Amino acid sequence: MLADEIGLTPDLTLELLPESASTNQVAADRAREGAPDGLLVVADHQTAGRGRLDRTWETPPGAAVTFSLLLRPTVPAAAWPWLPLLTGHTVAKALTSFGYDAKVKWPNDVLIDGQKVAGILVERIETDAGPAAVVGVGINVTTDAEELPVPTATSLALAHDDRTPTREGVLLGVVAAVREGYDAWQAGGSEAAARLASSYVAHCATVGQDVRVDLPGGTSLSGRAVDVDLDGRLVVETAGGVEKVGAGDVVHVVPE
């Protein structure tokens, strides 16, 4: 039983739904109702998932892993921008443990062979018990080429059709990795934050690329992505000097 397996991961409680418009919305509602840190909302099929900037995340029934994890961080508010990056990084590490060459595209898209296999949306929710974070993850598992929303997407089955893990196995592995990475970051202070930043940069597909960063209002900047700083901002060397951009200030980052 999935509930029994989830119970082996500390501090998690499971709400399993056959179908949901958005697991993030359900988790946000539960947060406002007082649900504790560690509530995991899993939908067998999500019908109206959302990504960054209200982009859609659509998947066929039975083809994806979709879940939202409710967290109540105690780290300083200034550290919260690392939550989406941490999530992308730990999801990529979990998929690597299944044999995939997974990388993170800054800030938090997960790629296999340069194509998007997983999307992440982290939302801050104000509640009577203090601010909470809802961490939403969607992973294409058995989605075939005709079902993918864009040509730049992929699935675990398309990447390696000879060893596709089960959806339950992917869910358990990814959730455990996210929870473990989050707990270490929370408890480890500045040293853990520095280790996370270093590990993230080492596994970030964006760092070392020539990129165009599209900004709100139709402007953009171009240069080489050289680093991710301790605040989680992408560091870009442009012809006019070094620019640092946060995930909330960016519409798209595309290779040039």
C-alpha beads as a LAMMPS data file, in Angstrom:
LAMMPS data file: protein, C-alpha beads

256 atoms
255 bonds

1 atom types
1 bond types

-500.0 500.0 xlo xhi
-500.0 500.0 ylo yhi
-500.0 500.0 zlo zhi

Masses

1 110.0

Atoms # bond

1 1 1 0.000 0.000 0.000
2 1 1 1.224 3.492 -0.891
3 1 1 0.175 4.852 2.510
4 1 1 2.322 2.250 4.259
5 1 1 5.352 3.108 2.118
6 1 1 4.899 6.851 2.664
7 1 1 4.688 6.163 6.375
8 1 1 8.298 4.975 6.303
9 1 1 9.428 8.520 5.462
10 1 1 9.492 10.589 8.681
11 1 1 6.998 13.388 9.228
12 1 1 4.795 12.744 6.196
13 1 1 1.031 12.226 6.037
14 1 1 -0.722 11.224 2.821
15 1 1 -3.880 12.512 1.169
16 1 1 -4.468 10.438 -1.973
17 1 1 -6.951 11.719 -4.548
18 1 1 -8.142 9.843 -7.650
19 1 1 -8.359 13.169 -9.504
20 1 1 -7.680 16.811 -8.718
21 1 1 -7.681 20.036 -10.700
22 1 1 -4.535 21.109 -8.823
23 1 1 -2.787 19.382 -5.931
24 1 1 -1.187 22.744 -5.059
25 1 1 -4.632 24.254 -4.567
26 1 1 -5.715 21.369 -2.343
27 1 1 -2.533 21.637 -0.275
28 1 1 -2.948 25.416 -0.004
29 1 1 -6.517 24.967 1.246
30 1 1 -5.317 22.414 3.800
31 1 1 -2.563 24.799 4.918
32 1 1 -5.104 27.545 5.587
33 1 1 -7.174 25.007 7.539
34 1 1 -4.164 24.366 9.792
35 1 1 -2.614 21.225 8.261
36 1 1 0.878 20.509 9.598
37 1 1 4.235 20.416 7.881
38 1 1 4.605 17.202 5.897
39 1 1 1.142 16.838 4.381
40 1 1 1.570 15.139 0.992
41 1 1 -1.276 15.522 -1.508
42 1 1 -1.054 13.033 -4.393
43 1 1 -3.423 12.899 -7.362
44 1 1 -3.657 9.906 -9.665
45 1 1 -4.661 12.401 -12.354
46 1 1 -4.296 16.188 -12.270
47 1 1 -6.567 18.038 -14.691
48 1 1 -5.466 21.667 -14.366
49 1 1 -1.935 21.790 -13.016
50 1 1 0.001 25.050 -13.037
51 1 1 3.624 25.992 -13.530
52 1 1 5.564 29.214 -13.071
53 1 1 3.816 32.389 -14.302
54 1 1 0.499 30.468 -14.545
55 1 1 1.728 28.226 -17.344
56 1 1 -0.249 25.001 -17.619
57 1 1 0.979 21.494 -16.812
58 1 1 -1.287 18.934 -18.479
59 1 1 -0.835 15.179 -18.362
60 1 1 -2.902 12.221 -19.609
61 1 1 -4.512 9.994 -16.965
62 1 1 -2.149 7.415 -15.491
63 1 1 0.964 8.816 -17.177
64 1 1 2.539 11.162 -14.610
65 1 1 3.444 11.606 -10.976
66 1 1 1.773 14.703 -9.543
67 1 1 2.025 15.736 -5.908
68 1 1 2.217 18.723 -3.591
69 1 1 4.078 18.785 -0.290
70 1 1 3.078 21.235 2.435
71 1 1 6.053 22.645 4.330
72 1 1 6.319 25.181 7.115
73 1 1 9.915 26.428 6.884
74 1 1 11.658 27.917 9.897
75 1 1 14.610 29.297 7.935
76 1 1 14.791 33.103 7.549
77 1 1 12.499 34.589 4.909
78 1 1 15.566 35.641 2.904
79 1 1 16.384 31.950 2.341
80 1 1 12.953 31.023 0.916
81 1 1 13.955 31.709 -2.725
82 1 1 16.135 28.594 -2.468
83 1 1 13.107 26.315 -1.992
84 1 1 12.283 25.980 -5.726
85 1 1 15.952 25.416 -6.565
86 1 1 16.348 22.852 -3.771
87 1 1 13.279 21.017 -5.022
88 1 1 14.486 20.884 -8.623
89 1 1 17.904 19.737 -7.468
90 1 1 16.581 16.935 -5.259
91 1 1 14.106 15.758 -7.911
92 1 1 16.975 15.554 -10.412
93 1 1 19.102 13.621 -7.899
94 1 1 16.249 11.171 -7.308
95 1 1 15.834 10.572 -11.052
96 1 1 19.599 10.090 -11.325
97 1 1 19.295 7.290 -8.772
98 1 1 16.915 5.565 -11.230
99 1 1 19.622 5.682 -13.910
100 1 1 18.716 8.893 -15.747
101 1 1 21.172 11.671 -16.582
102 1 1 18.973 14.366 -15.030
103 1 1 20.020 18.002 -14.692
104 1 1 18.371 21.189 -13.498
105 1 1 17.689 24.122 -15.779
106 1 1 17.788 27.217 -13.589
107 1 1 15.750 27.784 -11.578
108 1 1 13.968 24.440 -11.241
109 1 1 12.965 22.657 -14.448
110 1 1 14.322 19.100 -14.512
111 1 1 15.822 17.979 -17.822
112 1 1 16.898 14.695 -19.371
113 1 1 19.016 15.075 -22.508
114 1 1 18.080 18.753 -22.589
115 1 1 14.328 18.105 -22.585
116 1 1 11.931 18.877 -19.748
117 1 1 10.735 15.853 -17.802
118 1 1 9.527 17.544 -14.622
119 1 1 8.078 20.898 -13.636
120 1 1 7.956 22.471 -10.201
121 1 1 5.856 25.234 -8.670
122 1 1 6.517 26.483 -5.133
123 1 1 3.959 28.858 -3.639
124 1 1 4.021 30.808 -0.381
125 1 1 0.717 30.584 1.521
126 1 1 -0.254 32.880 4.386
127 1 1 -1.975 31.015 7.220
128 1 1 -3.039 31.722 10.803
129 1 1 -0.106 29.571 11.957
130 1 1 2.373 31.574 9.889
131 1 1 3.592 31.365 6.295
132 1 1 3.725 27.960 4.619
133 1 1 5.192 26.677 1.370
134 1 1 3.388 24.392 -1.047
135 1 1 5.863 22.472 -3.195
136 1 1 4.198 21.113 -6.336
137 1 1 5.934 18.578 -8.591
138 1 1 4.836 17.011 -11.870
139 1 1 6.915 14.302 -13.568
140 1 1 6.184 12.722 -16.951
141 1 1 6.611 8.973 -16.452
142 1 1 4.941 6.980 -19.244
143 1 1 3.761 9.892 -21.416
144 1 1 4.328 9.111 -25.097
145 1 1 5.514 11.546 -27.763
146 1 1 2.009 12.335 -29.069
147 1 1 0.807 13.223 -25.563
148 1 1 3.585 15.687 -24.727
149 1 1 2.487 19.339 -24.657
150 1 1 5.576 20.744 -26.436
151 1 1 8.408 19.295 -28.560
152 1 1 10.955 20.225 -25.879
153 1 1 9.366 17.891 -23.304
154 1 1 10.081 14.230 -22.633
155 1 1 9.134 11.451 -20.234
156 1 1 11.013 8.768 -18.343
157 1 1 9.658 6.152 -20.750
158 1 1 10.819 8.071 -23.818
159 1 1 14.245 8.669 -22.322
160 1 1 14.793 4.967 -21.505
161 1 1 11.922 2.727 -22.512
162 1 1 13.810 -0.368 -21.395
163 1 1 13.841 0.476 -17.703
164 1 1 10.971 2.833 -16.890
165 1 1 10.267 2.735 -13.147
166 1 1 6.715 2.522 -11.869
167 1 1 4.850 5.690 -10.968
168 1 1 4.692 4.525 -7.359
169 1 1 8.443 3.935 -7.309
170 1 1 9.120 7.383 -8.780
171 1 1 6.788 9.028 -6.270
172 1 1 8.360 7.321 -3.270
173 1 1 11.926 7.999 -4.408
174 1 1 11.323 11.635 -5.283
175 1 1 9.334 12.479 -2.157
176 1 1 11.963 10.891 0.073
177 1 1 14.730 12.835 -1.698
178 1 1 12.889 16.150 -1.424
179 1 1 12.092 15.613 2.242
180 1 1 15.657 14.566 3.065
181 1 1 17.181 17.504 1.197
182 1 1 14.755 19.955 2.770
183 1 1 15.363 18.667 6.299
184 1 1 19.151 18.895 5.871
185 1 1 18.861 22.447 4.533
186 1 1 16.580 23.471 7.384
187 1 1 18.772 22.024 10.113
188 1 1 22.221 22.806 8.748
189 1 1 22.326 26.595 8.847
190 1 1 24.737 28.551 6.688
191 1 1 27.019 25.562 6.080
192 1 1 24.152 23.500 4.653
193 1 1 23.068 26.456 2.524
194 1 1 26.573 26.772 1.102
195 1 1 26.733 23.023 0.376
196 1 1 23.388 23.171 -1.365
197 1 1 24.509 26.089 -3.518
198 1 1 27.720 24.310 -4.500
199 1 1 25.945 21.036 -5.301
200 1 1 23.232 22.848 -7.245
201 1 1 25.761 24.666 -9.439
202 1 1 27.579 21.389 -10.143
203 1 1 24.346 19.822 -11.449
204 1 1 22.867 22.870 -13.192
205 1 1 22.646 22.573 -16.980
206 1 1 22.345 26.362 -17.332
207 1 1 25.698 27.241 -15.794
208 1 1 28.335 27.410 -18.519
209 1 1 25.798 28.094 -21.294
210 1 1 25.358 31.186 -23.417
211 1 1 21.809 32.275 -22.618
212 1 1 19.170 34.871 -23.320
213 1 1 17.223 35.940 -20.254
214 1 1 13.774 37.284 -21.120
215 1 1 12.506 39.792 -18.577
216 1 1 9.048 41.264 -17.925
217 1 1 8.123 44.083 -20.244
218 1 1 9.702 42.514 -23.302
219 1 1 13.318 43.295 -22.432
220 1 1 16.122 40.741 -22.298
221 1 1 19.794 40.322 -21.582
222 1 1 22.291 37.966 -23.181
223 1 1 25.570 36.514 -21.982
224 1 1 27.162 33.489 -20.379
225 1 1 25.607 31.984 -17.259
226 1 1 28.608 31.530 -14.962
227 1 1 27.200 30.844 -11.510
228 1 1 24.271 30.757 -9.109
229 1 1 24.937 32.946 -6.080
230 1 1 24.117 32.245 -2.428
231 1 1 20.758 33.982 -2.865
232 1 1 19.801 31.599 -5.694
233 1 1 20.198 34.233 -8.415
234 1 1 21.595 33.356 -11.842
235 1 1 24.858 35.197 -12.519
236 1 1 25.246 36.203 -16.172
237 1 1 28.339 37.772 -17.708
238 1 1 27.111 40.185 -20.388
239 1 1 28.971 42.544 -22.687
240 1 1 28.088 45.352 -20.301
241 1 1 29.129 43.580 -17.090
242 1 1 27.849 41.013 -14.614
243 1 1 24.082 40.794 -14.069
244 1 1 22.275 38.815 -11.364
245 1 1 18.644 37.811 -11.870
246 1 1 16.210 36.149 -9.493
247 1 1 13.675 33.541 -10.556
248 1 1 10.787 35.865 -9.773
249 1 1 12.173 38.487 -12.173
250 1 1 12.519 36.182 -15.182
251 1 1 10.058 35.066 -17.856
252 1 1 12.316 32.648 -19.756
253 1 1 15.948 31.561 -19.849
254 1 1 16.865 29.998 -23.194
255 1 1 20.202 28.793 -24.601
256 1 1 21.694 30.884 -27.391

Bonds

1 1 1 2
2 1 2 3
3 1 3 4
4 1 4 5
5 1 5 6
6 1 6 7
7 1 7 8
8 1 8 9
9 1 9 10
10 1 10 11
11 1 11 12
12 1 12 13
13 1 13 14
14 1 14 15
15 1 15 16
16 1 16 17
17 1 17 18
18 1 18 19
19 1 19 20
20 1 20 21
21 1 21 22
22 1 22 23
23 1 23 24
24 1 24 25
25 1 25 26
26 1 26 27
27 1 27 28
28 1 28 29
29 1 29 30
30 1 30 31
31 1 31 32
32 1 32 33
33 1 33 34
34 1 34 35
35 1 35 36
36 1 36 37
37 1 37 38
38 1 38 39
39 1 39 40
40 1 40 41
41 1 41 42
42 1 42 43
43 1 43 44
44 1 44 45
45 1 45 46
46 1 46 47
47 1 47 48
48 1 48 49
49 1 49 50
50 1 50 51
51 1 51 52
52 1 52 53
53 1 53 54
54 1 54 55
55 1 55 56
56 1 56 57
57 1 57 58
58 1 58 59
59 1 59 60
60 1 60 61
61 1 61 62
62 1 62 63
63 1 63 64
64 1 64 65
65 1 65 66
66 1 66 67
67 1 67 68
68 1 68 69
69 1 69 70
70 1 70 71
71 1 71 72
72 1 72 73
73 1 73 74
74 1 74 75
75 1 75 76
76 1 76 77
77 1 77 78
78 1 78 79
79 1 79 80
80 1 80 81
81 1 81 82
82 1 82 83
83 1 83 84
84 1 84 85
85 1 85 86
86 1 86 87
87 1 87 88
88 1 88 89
89 1 89 90
90 1 90 91
91 1 91 92
92 1 92 93
93 1 93 94
94 1 94 95
95 1 95 96
96 1 96 97
97 1 97 98
98 1 98 99
99 1 99 100
100 1 100 101
101 1 101 102
102 1 102 103
103 1 103 104
104 1 104 105
105 1 105 106
106 1 106 107
107 1 107 108
108 1 108 109
109 1 109 110
110 1 110 111
111 1 111 112
112 1 112 113
113 1 113 114
114 1 114 115
115 1 115 116
116 1 116 117
117 1 117 118
118 1 118 119
119 1 119 120
120 1 120 121
121 1 121 122
122 1 122 123
123 1 123 124
124 1 124 125
125 1 125 126
126 1 126 127
127 1 127 128
128 1 128 129
129 1 129 130
130 1 130 131
131 1 131 132
132 1 132 133
133 1 133 134
134 1 134 135
135 1 135 136
136 1 136 137
137 1 137 138
138 1 138 139
139 1 139 140
140 1 140 141
141 1 141 142
142 1 142 143
143 1 143 144
144 1 144 145
145 1 145 146
146 1 146 147
147 1 147 148
148 1 148 149
149 1 149 150
150 1 150 151
151 1 151 152
152 1 152 153
153 1 153 154
154 1 154 155
155 1 155 156
156 1 156 157
157 1 157 158
158 1 158 159
159 1 159 160
160 1 160 161
161 1 161 162
162 1 162 163
163 1 163 164
164 1 164 165
165 1 165 166
166 1 166 167
167 1 167 168
168 1 168 169
169 1 169 170
170 1 170 171
171 1 171 172
172 1 172 173
173 1 173 174
174 1 174 175
175 1 175 176
176 1 176 177
177 1 177 178
178 1 178 179
179 1 179 180
180 1 180 181
181 1 181 182
182 1 182 183
183 1 183 184
184 1 184 185
185 1 185 186
186 1 186 187
187 1 187 188
188 1 188 189
189 1 189 190
190 1 190 191
191 1 191 192
192 1 192 193
193 1 193 194
194 1 194 195
195 1 195 196
196 1 196 197
197 1 197 198
198 1 198 199
199 1 199 200
200 1 200 201
201 1 201 202
202 1 202 203
203 1 203 204
204 1 204 205
205 1 205 206
206 1 206 207
207 1 207 208
208 1 208 209
209 1 209 210
210 1 210 211
211 1 211 212
212 1 212 213
213 1 213 214
214 1 214 215
215 1 215 216
216 1 216 217
217 1 217 218
218 1 218 219
219 1 219 220
220 1 220 221
221 1 221 222
222 1 222 223
223 1 223 224
224 1 224 225
225 1 225 226
226 1 226 227
227 1 227 228
228 1 228 229
229 1 229 230
230 1 230 231
231 1 231 232
232 1 232 233
233 1 233 234
234 1 234 235
235 1 235 236
236 1 236 237
237 1 237 238
238 1 238 239
239 1 239 240
240 1 240 241
241 1 241 242
242 1 242 243
243 1 243 244
244 1 244 245
245 1 245 246
246 1 246 247
247 1 247 248
248 1 248 249
249 1 249 250
250 1 250 251
251 1 251 252
252 1 252 253
253 1 253 254
254 1 254 255
255 1 255 256
